[in-house]
Amino acid sequence: MNTSRLEGMKARGSLAKHVTSAKAGSEQISVPAGKTALFVAEGWEVIRSGKTRVRMGRNLPSHRRFELKVWYMCYLLGFDFLSDLSGATLHRPAGSLNQIDVIAQSDDLTLLIECKSGTATGSRAFDANVDVPKLHDIVQETRKVLRSEGSGAGKVKGIFCLSGIRRTKADNNRLTDNRQKALDESIIDYYILLAEKIGPIAYYQFLGEVIGDEEIQTLKDIKVPCVRMKFGSATAYQIALTPAILLKLAYVSHRMNASGGGYQRMVSKNRIKEMHNFIDQGGYFPTNIVINFRADSTRLIFEPAPGEYTGVSDVKFGMLKLPANYACAFVIDGQHRLLSYAGHRWEETAVLPVTAFDGLPREKEAELFEDINSKQKKVSAALLVELYGLLHMGNPDIRFQIKAMSSSVVEKLGSDRSSPLFQRILGSDDKSTLTKCVTLKQFSEALGAPGYFHWKLNAHKMQVGGPFWLGDPHQSVERAVDILTHWFETVRNGAEAEWDMGLHGIVATNRGVAACLRVLRDVFLRLRQQDPDFESWSESKIKDVVEPFALVCGESFKALRLTEFEAARTSYGAGATREYHFTIVKYIRSEGWPDFQSEGFEEWSAEKASVNVADASALVQEIERGLGTFIRRELERPPAEGWSGVPQNVRKEAASRREEDANPLDPWHYLQLIDYRTIIQKNWQLFRDRLAMENQGKEDGTKWLVELNEIRKACFHAGGARLRSDQVSALREIAKALQDKEVF
């Protein structure tokens, strides 16, 4: 064979049967009902059963699931031809082969996709020196194949889709030099969500993502009549376009898109449907759709009309030549109006009034979006915080710059897959979940305090910059993200299980994150006292020095989980963060840094020196209830003896107390705390592993119950006046030991 050939491509219509499997990230097969057991033994599970056949499925390795996710995205985007689920093969002369993970083909584009994934976020590095030339060669050869087959009218493009893969600036430069792109998994997720909401029309937005900087032949030489005018210093054109043309040119910069810089709310599927029906009934939208052709895209070309048609003032009539690029017109206002025409019978014939700005900077786009929406519909305070990064990064007032940098840092920490706070930051459009519970507004405000970007301000000027400040706000944001990513990653390493608990835990919450941030500021102050030039240290040096403190900070949540943090869990507002913060500082002091300083810690310690009887009493009751529930559950679990497993003398005493009760409950409710020691000793084999301290015998191993009972007496007699601080410490140790053994 002297020429190459491509194998494994299929028409989109023939692939519908694979969509369910691709979306689920699993394999599915149909087998005869009598052979189910054979497949179960190989790891398959029954999905549904029929009379003669059974539908079965099984999970796939993570790299295959990611490949299927990318394939599913391309299917939703409406590409006409796709590779099979197993990919496509490029057969070369002399028998050599290239396996291509996903190919998606339309009249506009043939997309060759190489999928790469790691087992965990950032666990593998991208090797641009090897992967980029290899994909470039495959693209070149595929282009030859398509031309020889007469199907090479569109562009041929190679891209990488990455999950858990680290890239360097050098990698990105290598990609750019070879006209290749790399899309992280968060971008894949975004386009799946967008396509599920608006259907294949998301195709054009995606093309803007991958070939937006390349000229498109079918969009060349589009000219429309226009009126040019000035809005302040900005130039804008009043034009009319069909939805079909504008949908190809338009790009909606959603905040959810991890590409960054977005300000639009995510599109509403129901709202588009309502508008689509409104158009069907003869409705129309007389208000202009507002777009911007950014300065970094191909510029507009204005051809003025003859002089006698000149308008008043700066108004000029003429013809406007539009850029020949997908997704070059950024929609500032009117995304739902535009998208409601997608797939409509009037898509090619309707006319939409458009105000097209020429070369507005991104921050001006966001500012105009804010102005328009604040007049039409109140913008939430949370959304305004999110927009600060776009609106005020170049503000001459440093106070606004600090807010902008703080907002931008938190947004990046929440959207970057390599960040430990990825998908943990709750934005204005997001719904709170068990793990997405750290609010962008509260985190941003905490970062705006002294100790991070600044130490001291002089009115609206920077007087003393902080450890994140480099003089340029954009560079300062990158430095802050780098250091904070490492800080919180190390905190998570110190308390991984607690971190993953989200709202059910105490670390990855508003209070926990704010407390960890305050500890970092304490560390910065410590370093500043040691070295006056500390702020000039490199990111790598700062990360190395703060790492031990971050690890201990994380370990404090694990070591002190219930007992020490109990006061913080029942506090509110700033008081709760203070409790968390100083509890961590106390632990750091006990772990090798007795001189660790934090402003206000000494006063807090003095407050804690006075015994809190109410807290101790509540903890005793919690232990007593949890211990009783645990013992009863274990004794009632076969082959244990249930109530008969309680020693006879204890049963008699409980029965006597029950008889004195006017409204008696079941006998278990009449056991006393000290009775549990007798029960444990009688059923030693059953309870030894969970309720004995330090692997001692039944006598010494249960002495802690005697001590606990004495503490109980001290709490509930004489108003707690006899409760000592050493008893409170012992109580907390008992609670921690029982919690570690999952007794309660």
N, C-alpha and C positions, 0 to 999 in steps of 0.2 A: 504494500500500500504506500503510494507516494504522497498522499495528501492526508491531512488530519480530518477527523470527523467528531461531531458532538453527539453523545448518546444519553438518553434519559429524560428528554424534554417532552412534556405533555401539555395539551390544551387545558386551560383552567377549568372548563366545564366537566372534564373527565376526572377531576381531582376532588370533587365535592365529598366523596365518600371518606376521604382521609382527614377532613377538617376537624372532626371530633377528636381523633387521636392526637393530631398536632396541637390542638388547643389544650388538651389534658396533659400533654407531655408523656404519653404512654403508648404502648402497643395494644392493639385490639384485634382479636380474631374471632371467627365463628367456627365452632367445632361440633361434631355430632354429640348428642346428649350422653351417649354411652361411653365416651372417651374423656369425660371431664376430669376424672381422677388422674389420668396420665399427665394432663397439663398442669393440674394443681401441684403435682410433685415437682414440676419444673419452675414453680414460682408464679404461675398464672392464677388470677382470682376471677370468680364468677361475677359478671356485671348484671346480666339478666338471663333468665332461662325461658326457652320456648318448649313446645311439645317435642320437637325433634332436634333442635340445635340450641347451643348455649353460647352467649356472647361473653368472651373472657378478655381480661386485660392484665398488663403488668407494667410496673414502673420501669423507666429507662435510666441509665447513668446520666449524671448532670450534664455532661457535654452533649449528649444526644437530645436531652430535653431542651437545651438552649438552641440547638440547630433547628428543632421543630418549632420553637417559638419564632425564630427568624423566618422560617418558611411560612408560618401562619400569618405573620405580619404582611408578607408579600402577597399572600392570597387575599387578605382583607383589602389590600390597597388596589386590587383589581388588575394586576398584571395578566396579560393574555395567555402567556405560556409560563410554566414553572417546571423546575426539575421535580422528579418524584421525591417522596419522603427520604429516600436513601441517597439523594443527590444526583449529580450528573457526572459523566466521564468524558474527558477529552482524550480521544485516541490519536496518537501521533504516529508518524512513519517509524518503521523499525520496531513497532510493538510497544513503545513506551506509553504510559498512561498518566493522566492527572485527574485525581478525584476532586470535584468541586462540590462544596457542601450544599450551596443553594444557588440556583440560577433563576432570575426573574426577567421576563422579556415582554416588551410592548413595542409599539411602532416608534416610540421615542427613545427607548433605552433597553439595552441588554446589560443586566447587572450580575456580575460574578461575585459571589459573597463567600469569603473565607471566615468561618466561625472559630473563635478560640475562647476557651474557658478555663478557669482555675477552680480548684475545689473550694476556695474561700476568697473573700474580697482581697484583691491585690496579692494573691498567693503566687502568681506567675508574672514574669516580666515579658513584655512584648519585644521580640527580636526583629527590629526593622531591617537590620543588615541582611538577614536571611529571608524573612517573609515578604518584604516589599518587592525585591527583584523577582522572586518566584511568582508572585501574583501578577506583576507587570508582564512577565513572559507569557503567562496563561492568557492574559487579556489580549496581547498582541496576536497570539496564535488563534484565539477564538474569533477575533476580528477578521482574520483571513478566511476562516471557515465560513462565517456568515456571509462574507462578500462572495465567496465562491458559490454559495447556495442562493444568492440573489436576495438575501434577507438582511443586508447590512446597512439599511438606510439610516437607522437610528444610531445613537452613540453606544459605545461599549465601555463599560466602567467597572473597575474592580474596587471593592470596599471590604473592610474588615468589620465584623461584628464581634464585640469583646464582652466577656463576662468574667469579672474577677481578675483582669489582666492590667498590670501597671504599664504606663507609657511615660517616657521622658520627653523633654523638649526636643531632644535630638531625634527621637522616633517621629514626633509630629512633623518636624522639618523634613525628614526623609519621605514621609507620606505626601507632604505638599509638593515636594520636588518631583514626585512621580505621579502627581495628579490623582492620588488615591485619598480615600477618607477612612476614618475609623469611627464607628458608632458604638458607644457603650450600651450596656443592657438597659439602662434607664431610658435612653432614647428609643430603643426598641419598644419598651413598655408604653412609652408615650404615644407612639404611632399606632400601636394596637388599640389603645384606649380611644384615640382620635378616630380611627377607622371604624371602630365599633359604634361610635356616636354619629358619624356623618357619612359612613360608607366609603366607597371608592374615590370620592372627591378628595379625600385626604391624600390621594396619589400625587396631586400636583404640589402639595405642601412638602411631601417627601422628596419629590424630584428637586425641589428647591434646596433641600437639605444636602443632596448628594451631587447635583450638577447645576446648582443655582448660579455659579460663576461662569457657566459656559453658554455660548450663544446657541439659540434654538432656531433652526431654519424655518419652522412653521410659524414662528412669531416675528420674523423679520419684516421690516417695512410696514408695520401697522401705524397708520397716521389717523388722527382724529381732529376735528375742529375744536378749538379751545378759546377760552378767555384767560389771559394771564393777568394776575393782579398781585398786589402786595398785602400781606398781613403783618404789619410792623416791618421787621427786616426780612421776613420770610417770603419766599416766592411760592405762589400756588396757582394751579390751573383748574378752571371749571371745565369738565369734560363729561361726555356721556359714553358709556361702554355697555356692551351686551354682557350678561352674566357669564357667558361661555368664555369670553376673552378675559374678563377680570378674575375669574376663578383660576385661570392659569397663571396670571401675574401675581395674584395675591398671596401673602404670607401672614398668618396670624401668630403673633409672638406671645404664646401662652406661658404663664409662669411655671406651669407644670413641666414644660419641656426642659430637660436637663442641659440643653445646649447653652442655656443661660441668657440673661438679659431680658426675659419676658415680663410683661406687665398685664396682659389680658387675662381675664377669668377663663376657665375652661369652658368650652362650648356646651350648651345645654341641648341635648337631643330632643327633649319635649318642646322646647321653645322653637327649635327649627321646624318641627312637625306642625306646630300651631301656625307658624308663619307660612309654611308651605300650603296649608289648607286655606289660609286667608287669601293667598294669591290665587288659588284655584277658584275662589268665589268672586274673583274680579277685583280683589283688593290690590293696592299698590303703596309704595313707600316714597313719599315726595321728598323726604329729607336726604341729604347727601351722605354717601359713604365717604369717609375720610381716610385717605391713604397717604403714604410717604414713600417716595423713591429716595432711599438713603444715598448719601454721598459716596459710600463705598460700593454701590452697585453701578451698573452702566447708566450713564446720565441721560436725562431727557434732552431732546433736540427740538427747540422752538423755532418755527419758521413764520415770521411775522407777515401779516396780510399787507396789502398795499396801504400807503399812508392815509388815503381818504377814509379807511375803515378803522382808524385809531380811535380808541375809546377815551373817556375822561381820565384825567390825572395819569396814574401809572398803568391804567388798564389797556391791554393790547389784545387784538384779535389775531388769530393765525391758526396754523396747523401744528400739532404736537406729535413728534415721532416717539413711540414708546420703546423701551428697552426690549430686546429679544431674549429675555431670561425668565425662567420659571421663578416664582416666589420672590420677585424683586420689589413688589409693592406691599409695604407693611401696613396692615389694616389697623388704624387707630380707633376708628369707631364704625360699627355697622357689620361686624362679623356674622351675626345671626341673619340679618337681612340678606347679605350676599349668599350665605350657605343655604338659605331656604330655596334658592333657585336651582341648586344642584340637582340634576336629574329631572327637573321640571320640564314640561312640554314647551314652556316659553324660555328655556335657557338660552336658546340661540337667537331669539327675536326680541325679547324684552329689552328695555333700555334703563340703565341705572344712572342717576345723577351722581357725579363723583367730584370731590375736592381733592386734588392731588398736589401735595407739597413736594417741593424739589430740594432734597438734601438736608432735611432737618436732622440734627444729631439725635442719637437714641434717647438721651435724657430729655430732649424737647418733645419727642414723641410721647414719652411717659407723662410729661407735664401736661401736654395737651389732652391726653387720655384722662388724666385726673380732673382737669378743668371741665371737660365735657360731662363726665360722669358725676362730678360733685354737684352739677347744676340739675342733672336729670334724676339721679338716684344717689342717696347718701352712700358715700364710700366708707366702709368700716375702718375703725382706728387701726385694726390689725393690718388691713390692706395698705394703709398709708405708711405704716412702719416698713412693710415689704418694699414699697416703692421708693423709700428714702435712698436706697443704693443707686437708683437710676436718676432721681431728681436732684440730689444735693452733693454728689461726689465732687463736683467742681465748684461748689459754693465757696465764696471767699471767707465766709464766717466759719471758723474752725469748729464751732459747736454743731453746726449742721453737718459738716464733714464727718465728725466723729459718729453722729447718728447714722449717716450714710454708710460709713465703713462697718459699723457694728451690724447693721441690717444685712449688708452684703456678705459678711463673714458667716453669719448664722445661716443665711440662705444657701451658701456654698457647702457648709457642713452638713446641711440636711439633704442636699441633692447629689453630693459626690459619693459614689459607691464605695470609695476607699475610706470614707469617714465612718467612725464608730457611731455617729449620730445620723447616718443615712436612714431616711424614712422615719426618723424619730421627731422631727421638727413639725409642729402643727401650724400650718399657714392659714390664711383667712378663708381659703376655699376648701380646706381639708376637714374631714370628720375625725373627731378624736377616737383613737382605738387604744387597746391595751398598751401598745408600744409607741404609737405616735401621740405623745402626750406632753412634750416639751414645747411650750408656746414660743413662737418666734419673737413676739413682742417682749415677753419677760426676759428672754435670753439676750436680746439686743440691748435692752435697757441696762442689764447687768454689765455688759461689755462697755457701755458708754461711761461707766464710772471711772474715776481716776485709778491708775495702776495698770492700764492696758495700752490704750493709744496715747494717753497723756498722764502726766503727773500734776501739771499745773497749767491753767490758762490765764491769759491776761486779756480780759474782755473777750473779744472775738478772735484773738490771735493765740497761737501756740507759744507758751513760755518755756515749759519743760516737757519734752516728748517722752512718751512711755516706751516700754520694750518692743511694742509692735510698730512704732512710728518710724518710717524711713524717709519722711519728707514728702513723699508722693502717696496720695491716698490709695491708688490701685496697687502699688508695690507693697504698701502697708497691709492691705487686705490679704495679699498672697502670703506674706510673712505670718500674719495672725492665723490664717487657716492652717498653714504648715505646723506651727507650734501647737495650736489647740487640737489638731487632729492627733498629734503624737501624745499630748497630755491625756486626752480622754480615752485614747486607745489603751494607754498604760493603766489608767483607772479601771477600764473594763477588764483588762487582764487580771487585775487584783481581785475583782469581784464579778467574774463572768456570769455565774448563775443568777446573782442578784440583779445584774444589769439586764439580763434577758427577761426578767419578771415584769419590767415596765411599771405600770401603775400598781401592780400587786407587790412591788418591791419599794426600795427607798433610794435607789441610785439614779436610774435613768428617768427621773421625774423633774419637774420644775425646781423643787427644793433641793434635790440631790445635785443636779447640775449647777445650780447657783452656788451651793456650798463648795463644790469642787473648784468652781471659778474663783471664789474668795480665797481658798487655800492657795491657788496658783498666784494670786496677788500677794499673799503673805510670802511665798517663795521669792517672788520678784523683789519685794522689799528687802528680804534677807540678802539676796545677791547684790542688790544696789548698795547696801551697807558695806559689803565685802569688797566691791569693785566699783568705783565711781563711774567707770566707763562701761558698765554692764550693758547699757542699752545698745551699744555698738557691736555686741557679740553677734556672731553668725547664728542662723537658725539651728544649725546642727549642734553648735556648742551649747546653746540654751536648752535644746531638747535633751542632750546628754546629762546636763546638770540637774534639770528638774525631774528627770525620769524616776529616780529613787523616791522622791516625795509623792509623785503620782501613784506609784505602785502601793506605797503605804496608805495613801488616801483611799485607794480602792479596797485594800485589805481591811481597812477599818469598818467598811460597811458589812463585810462578811464576818469579821470577828465580833462586832458589837451589835449585830443585826437587830435583835428585839430589845434587849435590856437597856443599852445606853441611848438608843434612838427613840425610846418610847415617848419621852417628853416632846420631842420634835414632831412626832406623828400626830400628837393631839394639839399642837400649836397651829396658829394661822398667820398668814402674811409674812412680814419681815421677821417676826419672832421665830417662826419655824425655821427659816434659813439660818438665823443666828444660832439656834440650837444645833442644827446639823453641822454648821461650820465649826463651832467650838468643840463639839464632840469629836470631830475629826482631828482638830488641833491637839486635843488632850491625848488622843491615841498616838499621834505622831511623836509627841513628847515622850511617851512611854516606850517607843520603839527605837530609841537611839539618838533623838534630838531633844534633850531636855531643855535646851536654850531656844527652842523654836518660838518665835514671837508672833503675836497677832493682836492688833489693837482691840481692846475691850475684853480680852480673854481672862485677865486676872479678876476683873469685876464679876464676870460670869462664873468663874471658879469659886469665888467667895459666896455667891448666891447658892451654888450647888453644895457647898460645904454644910449648909443647914439641911438636915434630913427632911425629905419630902414624904411624910407619913402616908398621905393620900395615894401617891404613886406606888409606894411599897405595898400598901394594902391591896390595891387593884392588881398588882402583879402576883401577889400571893393567891388571890382568888382565881386568877387566870390559870396559874399552875395547878391549883387544887381541882378546878373543873376539868382541865385537860388531862390530868393524871387519872382522875376517876373515869372519864370517858375511855381512855386508852385501856385501863385495866379491865373494865367491863367488856369492851369489844374483844379483847384477847381471850378472856375466860368464856365468852359465849361462842367462840369460834371452835367448831369441832376439830380435834377430839377432846378439847378442854371441857371442864365439868360445869361451866356456868356458875350459877349462884352456889352450887355445892362446892365449888372450888374455894369459897371463902371459909376460913376456919370456923368451927362450930361456935366457939366463944364469941367471935366477932359477929356472927349471924344472930346470936341470942341478944347481944347488946343492941344491934340494929333493930331487931324486932321489938325490943322494949321501947326504944325511942319512937318507933312507928306507932305503937299502941297509944302513946301519949298525944299523937297528932290528931286533931279533930277532922282533918281532911287528908287521910293517909295516901301516900304515893307508893310506888313499888319499892321493895326493900333496899335497892341500890342507893337511893337518895338519902339513906340514914347512916351511911358509912362516914366516919370522920377521917381527917387527914392522917392521923397516926395509925389508923387501921390499915392503911395501904401498905405500911411496912410489914405487918404481920401477913397480909395476903401475898405480898411479893416473896417473902421468905418461904411460905408454904408451897408456892408454885415457882420455885427458884429456877428450874430448867426453862420454864416458859418465859420468865422476865429477865433473866440474868444479862442477856446481851444488850437489852435496851435500858434497863433501870439500875444496873450496878455501876458504881463509879470506879473508874480506873481498874477494872477487872479484879476487884477484891472479892472475898467470900461474902456469904449472905449476911453476916453480922456487920462487918466493916463496910461492905458495899451498900448498905442501906442506912448508914448513920446520917446521911444527908437529910433523910426524912425527919429524924429527931431534931436536927438543926432547923429545918424548915418549920417544923411545928413550933419550936421556940420563937422563931421570927414571927410566926402567925400570932402567937400570944402577945408578943410585944406590940404588934400592929393594932390589935383589937382590944387591948386592955389599957386602962388609964389614959385613954386618948392618944396612945402611941408615944407617950412621954418616955418610955423605957427603950424605944427603938434606937439602936446605935448605928453609926455610919458603917462600922465593919460588918454589921448584920445586913445592911443594904447591899454592900459589895458582895457578900456571900449569896444573897438572894439573886442577884443578877447573874452570878456564876452558875447557880443551879438552873436558872431559867435558860441560859445559853446552852448548857450541857444537854438539857432535855430537848431543846429545840434542834440542836445539831443531830440528835438521835431520832428526830421526827416524832417525838412523843406527843407534842402539841405545837 
